[in-house]
């Protein structure tokens, strides 16, 4: 059984059951159809930062359904799973406040990695309900995929993206 310490960012509100969130069910990084091995440093970074990254998104499908009216969330989830992606499933749902919206519960997070210019789509799921996120912080997304321990397992196509961050102190 693996345990990790979760730093609680201001944007993420943990429920009593989320104290169990440090015990995660699964972290999958899939590149070219193959599951990648992650270092402990990368796992910890992903567990700490992925929910916080999603909390930077200005628009989500739960709060702004008209913007996403043409989206088929189950299809988008399944399509993203068939390509390069990062997926995290927590043992218990966590609650996060996205900008000024009400709290969103999520047990799974998925970020597409197939576009070498930028990660996405950003999706979360709790039960069968998928929530899509757009207008997320670009700099936070770049810092996330270019962080030490994570960058080493990202597709080589992300090297160009990581060059946008020239100040290494931004990655801390």
C-alpha positions as CSV (number, residue, x, y, z in Angstrom):
1,X,0.0,0.0,0.0
2,X,1.5,3.4,-1.0
3,X,1.0,6.6,0.9
4,X,1.9,10.1,-0.1
5,X,1.5,13.3,1.8
6,X,-0.8,15.8,0.1
7,X,-0.2,19.5,0.6
8,X,-3.6,21.2,0.6
9,X,-3.6,24.1,-1.7
10,X,-6.0,27.0,-0.9
11,X,-8.2,26.1,-3.9
12,X,-8.7,22.5,-2.8
13,X,-11.1,21.7,0.1
14,X,-10.7,18.3,1.5
15,X,-13.6,16.4,3.1
16,X,-13.2,14.1,6.1
17,X,-13.0,11.1,3.7
18,X,-10.4,12.8,1.7
19,X,-7.8,12.3,4.5
20,X,-7.7,8.9,2.8
21,X,-6.8,10.7,-0.5
22,X,-3.2,10.2,0.2
23,X,-3.8,6.5,-0.3
24,X,-4.4,6.6,-4.0
25,X,-5.8,3.8,-6.1
26,X,-4.0,4.5,-9.3
27,X,-1.8,7.0,-11.3
28,X,-1.4,6.1,-14.9
29,X,0.8,7.9,-17.4
30,X,0.3,6.4,-20.8
31,X,2.6,7.3,-23.7
32,X,2.5,5.6,-27.1
33,X,0.1,3.1,-25.7
34,X,2.5,2.1,-22.8
35,X,2.1,2.7,-19.1
36,X,5.2,4.6,-17.9
37,X,6.9,4.0,-14.5
38,X,6.9,7.1,-12.3
39,X,9.4,8.0,-9.7
40,X,8.2,8.8,-6.1
41,X,9.0,12.4,-6.8
42,X,6.8,12.4,-9.9
43,X,3.9,10.6,-8.0
44,X,4.0,13.1,-5.2
45,X,4.1,16.1,-7.5
46,X,1.1,14.7,-9.5
47,X,-0.9,14.0,-6.3
48,X,-0.2,17.5,-4.9
49,X,-0.5,19.5,-8.1
50,X,-3.0,18.0,-10.5
51,X,-6.1,18.9,-8.4
52,X,-4.7,22.4,-7.9
53,X,-4.1,22.8,-11.6
54,X,-7.7,21.9,-12.3
55,X,-8.8,24.5,-9.7
56,X,-7.2,27.2,-11.9
57,X,-9.7,26.6,-14.7
58,X,-12.1,29.5,-15.3
59,X,-14.9,27.5,-16.9
60,X,-16.2,24.1,-16.2
61,X,-19.1,22.1,-17.7
62,X,-21.0,21.7,-14.5
63,X,-21.3,25.5,-13.9
64,X,-21.5,26.6,-17.5
65,X,-23.4,23.7,-19.3
66,X,-24.4,25.8,-22.3
67,X,-20.8,26.3,-23.3
68,X,-20.4,22.5,-23.4
69,X,-23.8,21.7,-24.9
70,X,-22.3,19.9,-28.0
71,X,-19.8,17.9,-25.9
72,X,-20.3,14.2,-25.3
73,X,-18.4,13.8,-22.0
74,X,-18.3,10.0,-21.9
75,X,-16.9,9.9,-25.4
76,X,-14.3,12.6,-24.6
77,X,-13.2,10.6,-21.5
78,X,-13.0,7.4,-23.5
79,X,-11.2,9.1,-26.4
80,X,-8.7,10.7,-24.1
81,X,-8.0,7.3,-22.5
82,X,-7.0,5.9,-25.9
83,X,-4.3,8.5,-26.4
84,X,-1.4,9.8,-24.4
85,X,-2.7,10.9,-21.0
86,X,-2.2,11.2,-17.3
87,X,-5.0,9.8,-15.1
88,X,-5.3,9.8,-11.3
89,X,-7.9,7.9,-9.3
90,X,-8.0,8.8,-5.6
91,X,-9.2,6.2,-3.1
92,X,-11.8,8.8,-1.9
93,X,-13.3,11.8,-3.6
94,X,-11.8,15.1,-3.0
95,X,-13.6,18.4,-3.2
96,X,-12.2,21.4,-4.9
97,X,-13.3,24.9,-5.5
98,X,-12.8,26.0,-9.0
99,X,-12.4,29.8,-9.1
100,X,-15.5,31.2,-7.5
101,X,-17.8,28.3,-8.2
102,X,-19.4,25.9,-5.8
103,X,-17.3,22.9,-4.7
104,X,-16.8,20.1,-7.3
105,X,-16.3,16.6,-6.0
106,X,-14.0,14.4,-8.1
107,X,-12.4,11.0,-7.6
108,X,-10.7,10.8,-10.9
109,X,-8.7,13.4,-12.9
110,X,-7.5,13.0,-16.5
111,X,-5.3,15.2,-18.6
112,X,-4.7,14.5,-22.3
113,X,-1.1,14.7,-23.4
114,X,-1.3,13.9,-27.1
115,X,-1.0,17.5,-28.3
116,X,2.7,18.5,-28.3
117,X,1.8,22.2,-28.0
118,X,-0.3,22.0,-24.9
119,X,-1.8,19.4,-22.5
120,X,-5.6,18.8,-22.5
121,X,-8.4,18.1,-22.3
122,X,-8.7,18.5,-18.6
123,X,-11.5,16.2,-17.2
124,X,-12.6,15.0,-13.8
125,X,-15.1,12.3,-12.9
126,X,-17.0,11.3,-9.8
127,X,-19.1,8.2,-10.4
128,X,-20.4,8.5,-13.9
129,X,-20.4,12.3,-13.9
130,X,-17.7,13.8,-16.0
131,X,-16.8,17.5,-15.7
132,X,-14.7,19.2,-18.4
133,X,-12.6,22.3,-17.7
134,X,-11.4,25.0,-20.1
135,X,-9.5,28.3,-19.8
136,X,-7.1,26.7,-17.3
137,X,-3.8,28.5,-16.3
138,X,-1.4,27.9,-19.2
139,X,1.7,28.7,-17.1
140,X,0.5,26.3,-14.3
141,X,0.0,23.5,-16.9
142,X,3.4,24.1,-18.3
143,X,5.0,24.1,-14.8
144,X,3.1,20.9,-14.0
145,X,4.3,18.9,-17.0
146,X,7.8,20.4,-16.9
147,X,8.4,19.8,-13.1
148,X,11.4,17.7,-12.1
149,X,10.5,14.0,-12.1
150,X,7.5,14.6,-14.4
151,X,9.4,16.1,-17.3
152,X,11.6,13.1,-17.6
153,X,8.5,10.9,-18.5
154,X,6.7,13.4,-20.7
155,X,6.8,12.9,-24.4
156,X,9.9,14.4,-26.1
157,X,7.5,16.7,-28.0
158,X,7.0,18.6,-24.7
159,X,10.6,19.7,-24.6
160,X,9.7,22.7,-26.8
161,X,6.9,23.6,-24.4
162,X,9.2,23.3,-21.4
163,X,11.7,25.7,-23.0
164,X,9.1,28.5,-22.4
165,X,10.0,28.4,-18.7
166,X,13.4,29.8,-18.5
167,X,13.5,30.7,-14.8
168,X,14.0,27.4,-13.0
169,X,12.6,29.0,-9.8
170,X,9.2,29.0,-11.5
171,X,9.1,25.2,-11.3
172,X,9.1,25.1,-7.5
